[in-house]
Amino acid sequence: MQAYMRVCPRPTMSPLPQSNYLTLIPLSDSRLRPQRTKALFGLVVSSLLLLLLLLLLLLLLLPAAQNQHCRLSPNTRPTPSQH
């Protein structure tokens, strides 16, 4: 297994100098703006709405499960053999 692993040396990073300055980034900087957040949010919301619509259609289009043992007319009482 060791023969198949490729080991890349880590680049050595020099330590950053200590600074007492505060870096200010303008709000108009493009790096602060989300890149794909709106698209992903729209995709998730539309997927959830589509799933909800499909579930509602499934609920409305499929007939309710009918119990074969309880087919009684509304004006009759069950007899002991119909339980």
C-alpha positions in Angstrom: 0.0 0.0 0.0 2.9 2.3 0.7 4.2 1.9 -2.8 1.0 3.5 -4.3 1.0 6.5 -2.0 2.6 9.6 -3.5 4.2 11.9 -0.9 4.5 15.6 -1.8 6.9 17.7 0.3 5.2 20.5 2.2 6.3 23.9 1.2 8.0 25.6 4.1 6.3 28.8 5.1 8.2 31.6 6.7 6.6 32.9 9.9 4.6 36.1 9.5 6.1 39.2 11.0 4.2 40.5 14.0 2.4 43.7 13.2 0.3 46.1 15.3 -1.6 47.4 12.2 -5.2 46.6 11.5 -6.0 45.7 7.8 -9.2 47.3 6.5 -10.9 45.7 3.5 -13.4 47.9 1.6 -17.0 46.5 1.4 -16.9 46.8 -2.3 -14.1 44.1 -2.5 -15.3 41.3 -4.7 -13.7 38.7 -2.3 -16.3 39.6 0.3 -19.3 38.8 -1.9 -20.7 35.3 -1.9 -20.1 33.6 -5.2 -22.7 30.9 -5.5 -24.9 31.4 -2.4 -27.9 32.7 -4.2 -27.8 29.9 -6.8 -27.5 27.2 -4.2 -30.2 28.7 -2.1 -32.5 28.9 -5.1 -31.7 25.3 -6.0 -32.4 24.0 -2.5 -35.7 26.0 -2.2 -36.9 24.9 -5.7 -36.0 21.3 -4.9 -38.0 21.3 -1.7 -41.0 23.0 -3.3 -40.9 20.4 -6.1 -40.7 17.6 -3.6 -43.7 19.0 -1.6 -45.7 19.4 -4.9 -45.0 15.8 -5.8 -46.0 14.5 -2.3 -49.2 16.5 -2.5 -50.0 15.1 -6.0 -49.2 11.6 -4.8 -51.6 12.1 -1.8 -54.4 13.5 -4.0 -54.1 11.2 -7.0 -53.8 7.9 -5.1 -57.0 6.6 -3.7 -57.2 6.2 0.0 -56.5 2.7 1.2 -59.7 0.9 1.7 -60.1 -1.8 4.3 -61.7 -4.8 2.7 -63.2 -6.0 6.0 -65.1 -2.9 6.8 -67.4 -2.5 3.8 -70.7 -1.7 5.5 -73.5 0.3 4.2 -74.2 3.4 6.4 -77.5 2.1 7.7 -76.5 -1.3 9.0 -74.8 -2.4 12.1 -72.0 -4.9 12.1 -72.9 -8.5 12.9 -70.5 -10.6 15.0 -69.4 -12.3 11.8 -68.3 -9.0 10.2 -65.7 -8.0 12.8 
